[in-house]
């Protein structure tokens, strides 16, 4: 019955929403990483939006740009994988949002910024809630219809 439900319903809308968010996060991380690795005056307007973040990244040196570009590549790959119904991408998205939420909890205690940390925890929790719904989990637990037809017979 669950197989029929997934076959009739197709991809849950949650998957496209989460993938779109991951693509946006990937773009932001890649642009930020590139701007740190290759500083130029045209990035100044972007960094004026969050000067304290720039100063913190600048203290870390080029490793911050490399890490952000890696994060961007990972988020983008997870978004593509989710749309292609890859179980590893589901696990990657779970890990990304869980780590992000843990970071925001830590920021609540270290930075004492209730609004920023609290909203970050809430947003990460919402994504984790959406990704762990039974319909979404079933979608990734089932093989696509084409793949199930291509399996060799069990002997």
C-alpha positions in Angstrom: 0.0 0.0 0.0 2.8 2.4 0.8 4.4 1.6 -2.6 1.2 2.5 -4.3 0.9 5.7 -2.4 4.4 6.9 -3.4 3.9 5.8 -7.0 0.6 7.7 -7.3 1.8 10.8 -5.4 5.3 11.2 -6.7 7.9 13.4 -5.1 6.6 15.1 -1.9 6.6 18.9 -2.3 8.8 19.1 0.8 11.7 17.7 -1.2 11.6 20.5 -3.9 11.3 23.1 -1.1 14.3 21.8 0.8 16.3 21.4 -2.4 15.6 25.0 -3.4 16.7 26.2 0.0 19.9 24.1 -0.3 20.6 25.6 -3.7 20.1 29.1 -2.2 22.5 28.2 0.7 25.0 26.8 -1.8 24.9 30.0 -3.8 25.4 32.2 -0.7 28.2 30.0 0.6 30.0 29.9 -2.8 29.8 33.6 -3.3 30.9 34.3 0.2 33.8 31.9 -0.1 34.9 33.3 -3.5 34.7 36.9 -2.1 37.0 35.8 0.8 39.5 34.0 -1.5 39.6 36.7 -4.1 39.0 40.1 -2.4 38.0 43.0 -4.6 36.3 46.3 -4.2 33.1 45.1 -5.8 32.5 42.8 -2.9 32.4 45.7 -0.4 28.7 46.4 -0.9 27.9 42.8 0.0 30.2 42.9 3.1 28.6 46.2 4.2 25.5 44.1 5.0 27.4 42.2 7.6 30.7 43.8 8.5 31.2 41.8 11.8 31.0 38.5 9.9 33.6 39.7 7.4 36.0 40.7 10.2 35.6 37.3 11.8 36.1 35.5 8.5 39.1 37.7 7.8 40.8 36.6 11.1 40.6 33.0 9.9 42.3 33.7 6.6 41.9 31.8 3.4 40.7 28.7 5.2 37.3 30.4 5.8 36.9 30.9 2.0 37.9 27.3 1.3 35.5 25.9 3.9 32.6 28.0 2.7 33.2 26.9 -0.9 33.2 23.3 0.3 30.0 23.9 2.3 28.5 25.4 -0.9 29.5 22.4 -3.0 28.1 20.0 -0.3 24.8 21.9 -0.1 24.4 22.0 -3.8 25.2 18.3 -4.2 22.6 17.5 -1.5 20.0 19.6 -3.3 20.7 17.8 -6.6 20.7 14.4 -4.8 17.4 15.1 -3.1 15.8 15.9 -6.5 17.3 12.6 -7.8 15.9 10.7 -4.9 19.3 9.7 -3.4 19.2 8.4 0.1 22.7 9.8 0.8 21.4 13.3 0.0 18.6 12.9 2.5 21.2 12.0 5.1 23.4 14.9 4.0 20.5 17.3 4.4 19.6 15.9 7.8 23.3 16.3 8.9 23.5 19.9 7.5 20.4 21.1 9.3 21.3 19.2 12.5 24.8 20.7 12.6 23.4 24.2 11.8 20.9 23.8 14.6 23.6 22.7 17.1 25.7 25.7 16.0 22.7 28.0 16.7 22.2 26.5 20.1 25.8 27.1 20.9 25.5 30.7 19.6 22.6 31.2 22.1 24.9 30.5 25.0 28.1 32.1 23.7 26.7 35.1 21.9 23.7 35.7 24.0 21.8 36.7 20.8 18.3 35.3 21.5 16.7 36.5 18.3 19.4 35.3 15.9 20.2 32.0 17.7 16.6 31.3 18.5 15.4 31.8 15.0 18.2 29.7 13.6 17.3 26.8 16.0 13.6 27.2 15.0 14.4 27.2 11.2 16.7 24.2 11.5 14.1 22.3 13.6 11.5 23.0 10.9 13.6 21.6 8.2 14.5 18.5 10.2 10.8 18.1 11.0 9.9 18.3 7.3 12.6 15.9 6.3 11.7 13.3 8.9 8.0 13.1 8.1 6.8 9.6 7.2 5.9 10.5 3.6 9.3 11.9 2.9 11.1 9.0 4.6 9.1 6.5 2.6 9.9 8.3 -0.6 13.6 7.8 0.0 13.2 4.2 1.4 11.4 3.0 -1.8 13.2 2.3 -5.0 11.9 4.2 -8.0 9.6 2.2 -10.2 12.1 1.9 -13.0 14.8 0.7 -10.8 12.6 -2.0 -9.2 12.0 -3.4 -12.7 15.7 -3.6 -13.5 16.6 -5.8 -10.5 17.8 -9.3 -11.4 15.5 -12.1 -10.2 16.3 -13.6 -6.8 17.5 -17.2 -7.2 
